[in-house]
């Protein structure tokens, strides 16, 4: 049975009430009415159709629970799990003539369809239209991981270099490279993000720094390097180092400097919503050094 109540549907929506009556089962809507895209179209279903299965999987895998049972955190038909045996899926496109509930901002929320199983394993689903603010709208676990990552402060290397940036080195002599090890420059850092019934946790650790030496060459170090101390003399760094083959100081450019760019590669492991994954952000920092020729004095 198909009924359109457009004369007073806007009043119901403006009041923030539920528009559609519960629909049991998963029968297809009658021709000419699509409840997934039109909240002003009410559908009453008398045929329960083919029962759904809250444990059928699909979409987001297991990881959410309801009444002690593991259920998918997302469903390709019903959207994202929001608790209580219910899923929510945004209407696409959003109906232009349906106003948000009083006190709600159209730019900060969406209308969607809330689909609730009547009991664990029942296969019967009741559906209603519901407004959700953006902060309450569930996202995919990977999207939540990205949002958790935005909370972290992954900094570029706190660069240490010998010779010191204010001093001068020489062609062929060892250059030591390192970063101070802090939570911001090397990790670990942790954060979490939740939406609906899904919570995703992340842990970020640096694993590699690629040092662009400014002369067309680069050095890849799978460690933070070792801080130089005077006791090492002219020894090479066993952890991370380089030797410049050409000077930065020339007759044409007596103040020439090489710009060293350190690109830190992070490994961010996330888990939640029955899924796991890895994000690979980078961060950068720079310094400069002067490299001259070794002067040989003849007697």
C-alpha positions as semicolon CSV with decimal commas, in nm:
position;residue;x (nm);y (nm);z (nm)
1;X;0,000;0,000;0,000
2;X;0,138;0,339;-0,097
3;X;0,035;0,662;0,069
4;X;0,169;1,016;0,020
5;X;0,096;1,260;0,303
6;X;0,275;1,563;0,162
7;X;0,022;1,812;0,303
8;X;0,129;1,750;0,661
9;X;0,452;1,552;0,629
10;X;0,656;1,871;0,652
11;X;0,486;1,951;0,983
12;X;0,583;1,613;1,123
13;X;0,942;1,651;1,005
14;X;0,967;2,003;1,145
15;X;0,856;1,868;1,481
16;X;1,134;1,612;1,471
17;X;0,894;1,316;1,479
18;X;0,912;0,989;1,291
19;X;0,749;1,005;0,950
20;X;0,731;0,647;0,830
21;X;0,545;0,371;1,007
22;X;0,747;0,060;1,094
23;X;0,798;-0,174;0,802
24;X;0,842;-0,541;0,883
25;X;1,062;-0,752;0,658
26;X;1,246;-0,639;0,347
27;X;0,985;-0,623;0,073
28;X;1,063;-0,393;-0,217
29;X;0,870;-0,061;-0,213
30;X;0,586;-0,019;-0,460
31;X;0,669;0,130;-0,798
32;X;0,697;0,507;-0,795
33;X;0,794;0,536;-0,429
34;X;1,147;0,500;-0,295
35;X;1,163;0,523;0,083
36;X;1,543;0,536;0,079
37;X;1,545;0,867;-0,110
38;X;1,212;1,030;-0,026
39;X;1,114;1,080;0,340
40;X;0,782;1,229;0,228
41;X;0,678;0,894;0,086
42;X;0,524;0,655;0,339
43;X;0,514;0,285;0,270
44;X;0,296;0,036;0,454
45;X;0,405;-0,320;0,384
46;X;0,168;-0,608;0,441
47;X;0,399;-0,869;0,289
48;X;0,702;-0,932;0,514
49;X;0,906;-1,038;0,212
50;X;1,234;-1,220;0,261
51;X;1,351;-1,193;0,621
52;X;1,684;-1,027;0,681
53;X;1,958;-1,169;0,902
54;X;2,144;-0,948;1,150
55;X;2,432;-1,195;1,148
56;X;2,466;-1,215;0,771
57;X;2,787;-1,010;0,760
58;X;2,872;-0,782;0,471
59;X;3,009;-0,433;0,478
60;X;3,184;-0,387;0,809
61;X;3,241;-0,737;0,939
62;X;3,180;-0,843;1,298
63;X;3,293;-0,646;1,596
64;X;2,971;-0,488;1,730
65;X;2,756;-0,670;1,984
66;X;2,387;-0,681;2,065
67;X;2,239;-0,889;2,345
68;X;2,561;-1,085;2,367
69;X;2,574;-1,163;1,995
70;X;2,841;-1,041;1,752
71;X;2,687;-0,858;1,457
72;X;2,826;-0,661;1,161
73;X;2,916;-0,298;1,236
74;X;2,789;-0,200;0,891
75;X;2,541;-0,338;0,643
76;X;2,529;-0,262;0,268
77;X;2,151;-0,215;0,284
78;X;2,099;-0,060;0,626
79;X;2,415;0,144;0,683
80;X;2,608;0,167;1,010
81;X;2,524;0,013;1,344
82;X;2,403;0,266;1,600
83;X;2,324;0,031;1,889
84;X;2,019;-0,152;2,018
85;X;1,999;-0,376;1,713
86;X;1,954;-0,073;1,487
87;X;2,135;0,054;1,178
88;X;2,117;0,400;1,022
89;X;2,172;0,504;0,660
90;X;2,162;0,858;0,522
91;X;1,915;0,947;0,251
92;X;2,095;1,024;-0,075
93;X;2,020;1,283;-0,194
94;X;1,883;1,464;0,109
95;X;1,521;1,576;0,046
96;X;1,511;1,948;-0,024
97;X;1,159;1,998;0,115
98;X;1,216;1,822;0,447
99;X;1,328;2,064;0,717
100;X;1,546;1,948;1,007
101;X;1,387;1,916;1,352
102;X;1,359;2,232;1,566
103;X;1,698;2,344;1,691
104;X;1,886;2,140;1,432
105;X;2,102;2,279;1,153
106;X;2,069;2,138;0,801
107;X;2,443;2,191;0,757
108;X;2,524;1,983;1,066
109;X;2,312;1,672;1,024
110;X;2,115;1,449;0,789
111;X;1,790;1,263;0,747
112;X;1,826;0,889;0,720
113;X;1,648;0,558;0,759
114;X;1,682;0,379;1,093
115;X;1,640;0,001;1,056
116;X;1,593;-0,198;1,376
117;X;1,576;-0,573;1,415
118;X;1,285;-0,668;1,638
119;X;1,495;-0,929;1,822
120;X;1,836;-1,094;1,778
121;X;1,815;-1,345;1,495
122;X;1,450;-1,261;1,419
123;X;1,514;-1,144;1,062
124;X;1,233;-0,887;1,106
125;X;1,321;-0,522;1,059
126;X;1,122;-0,210;1,151
127;X;1,220;0,105;0,965
128;X;1,158;0,472;1,046
129;X;1,301;0,801;0,928
130;X;1,537;0,967;1,174
131;X;1,751;1,282;1,186
132;X;2,107;1,243;1,315
133;X;2,361;1,515;1,381
134;X;2,691;1,462;1,201
135;X;2,874;1,379;1,523
136;X;2,638;1,088;1,585
137;X;2,650;0,950;1,232
138;X;2,862;0,639;1,213
139;X;3,144;0,620;0,964
140;X;3,347;0,332;0,830
141;X;3,622;0,212;1,066
142;X;3,883;0,350;0,826
143;X;3,717;0,692;0,826
144;X;3,720;0,688;1,206
145;X;4,088;0,594;1,197
146;X;4,157;0,898;0,978
147;X;3,970;1,119;1,223
148;X;4,165;0,973;1,515
149;X;4,487;1,036;1,323
150;X;4,393;1,405;1,291
151;X;4,408;1,426;1,671
152;X;4,775;1,330;1,679
153;X;5,068;1,567;1,638
154;X;5,311;1,378;1,418
155;X;5,604;1,613;1,398
156;X;5,900;1,617;1,166
157;X;6,238;1,512;1,299
158;X;6,391;1,734;1,566
159;X;6,702;1,737;1,353
160;X;7,048;1,687;1,491
161;X;7,340;1,709;1,250
162;X;7,716;1,716;1,286
163;X;7,870;1,941;1,173
164;X;7,629;2,177;1,346
165;X;7,406;2,388;1,121
166;X;7,600;2,701;1,222
167;X;7,937;2,540;1,160
168;X;8,115;2,406;0,856
169;X;8,193;2,056;0,739
170;X;8,419;1,940;0,464
171;X;8,395;1,718;0,158
172;X;8,461;1,354;0,246
173;X;8,421;1,395;0,624
174;X;8,142;1,212;0,810
175;X;7,809;1,387;0,860
176;X;7,603;1,250;1,149
177;X;7,221;1,258;1,123
178;X;6,969;1,199;1,402
179;X;6,646;1,314;1,562
180;X;6,567;1,365;1,925
181;X;6,334;1,081;2,024
182;X;6,006;1,217;2,158
183;X;5,644;1,110;2,129
184;X;5,599;1,377;1,862
185;X;5,904;1,287;1,652
186;X;5,920;0,908;1,690
187;X;5,619;0,789;1,889
188;X;5,436;0,604;2,008
189;X;5,123;0,814;2,007
190;X;4,770;0,684;2,061
191;X;4,417;0,812;2,003
192;X;4,064;0,684;1,944
193;X;3,748;0,798;1,767
194;X;3,391;0,675;1,803
195;X;3,069;0,714;1,606
196;X;2,753;0,518;1,655
197;X;2,849;0,185;1,809
198;X;3,195;0,175;1,651
199;X;3,513;0,279;1,833
200;X;3,848;0,276;1,652
201;X;4,183;0,296;1,831
202;X;4,513;0,386;1,666
203;X;4,881;0,373;1,757
204;X;5,142;0,568;1,559
205;X;5,513;0,490;1,549
206;X;5,783;0,625;1,318
207;X;5,987;0,360;1,140
208;X;6,200;0,537;0,878
209;X;6,350;0,877;0,807
210;X;6,454;0,961;0,453
211;X;6,720;1,234;0,459
212;X;6,736;1,439;0,138
213;X;7,086;1,582;0,162
214;X;7,026;1,870;-0,078
215;X;7,289;1,763;-0,331
216;X;7,076;1,517;-0,526
217;X;7,141;1,226;-0,290
218;X;6,938;1,081;-0,004
219;X;6,995;0,851;0,291
220;X;6,731;0,616;0,433
221;X;6,766;0,529;0,802
222;X;6,538;0,279;0,976
223;X;6,619;0,429;1,316
224;X;6,632;0,774;1,479
225;X;7,010;0,789;1,445
226;X;7,273;0,849;1,713
227;X;7,352;1,189;1,863
228;X;7,709;1,296;1,787
229;X;7,950;1,350;2,077
230;X;8,301;1,489;2,068
231;X;8,442;1,154;2,180
232;X;8,356;1,008;1,840
233;X;8,606;1,234;1,667
234;X;8,605;1,181;1,289
235;X;8,440;0,839;1,311
236;X;8,140;0,764;1,090
237;X;7,797;0,717;1,244
238;X;7,708;0,350;1,268
239;X;7,337;0,439;1,274
240;X;7,279;0,712;1,016
241;X;7,530;0,926;0,829
242;X;7,658;1,063;0,500
243;X;7,964;1,209;0,328
244;X;7,928;1,497;0,086
245;X;8,122;1,443;-0,240
246;X;8,106;1,810;-0,341
247;X;8,123;2,139;-0,150
248;X;7,832;2,373;-0,103
249;X;8,078;2,662;-0,082
250;X;8,218;2,763;-0,418
251;X;8,393;3,066;-0,560
252;X;8,068;3,168;-0,724
253;X;7,865;3,102;-0,408
254;X;8,086;3,157;-0,103
255;X;7,788;3,138;0,135
256;X;7,643;2,826;-0,025
257;X;7,455;2,582;0,195
258;X;7,293;2,245;0,145
259;X;6,930;2,216;0,263
260;X;6,871;1,887;0,444
261;X;6,509;1,769;0,443
262;X;6,411;1,490;0,682
263;X;6,091;1,303;0,588
264;X;5,964;1,082;0,869
265;X;5,752;0,784;0,763
266;X;5,497;0,672;1,021
267;X;5,313;0,344;1,060
268;X;4,970;0,397;1,216
269;X;4,797;0,071;1,309
270;X;4,423;0,093;1,371
271;X;4,158;-0,152;1,488
272;X;3,786;-0,135;1,555
273;X;3,451;-0,231;1,414
274;X;3,581;-0,582;1,354
275;X;3,849;-0,453;1,117
276;X;4,217;-0,358;1,126
277;X;4,436;-0,155;0,896
278;X;4,744;0,062;0,857
279;X;4,781;0,430;0,764
280;X;5,114;0,568;0,642
281;X;5,139;0,945;0,696
282;X;5,465;1,142;0,673
283;X;5,603;1,455;0,837
284;X;5,894;1,680;0,742
285;X;6,150;1,918;0,885
286;X;6,459;2,095;0,745
287;X;6,796;2,239;0,833
288;X;7,103;2,357;0,641
289;X;7,477;2,291;0,648
290;X;7,785;2,439;0,485
291;X;8,036;2,204;0,327
292;X;8,372;2,329;0,208
293;X;8,691;2,183;0,063
294;X;8,967;2,053;0,289
295;X;9,254;2,296;0,255
296;X;9,596;2,138;0,221
297;X;9,880;2,361;0,335
298;X;10,210;2,303;0,155
299;X;10,539;2,397;0,320
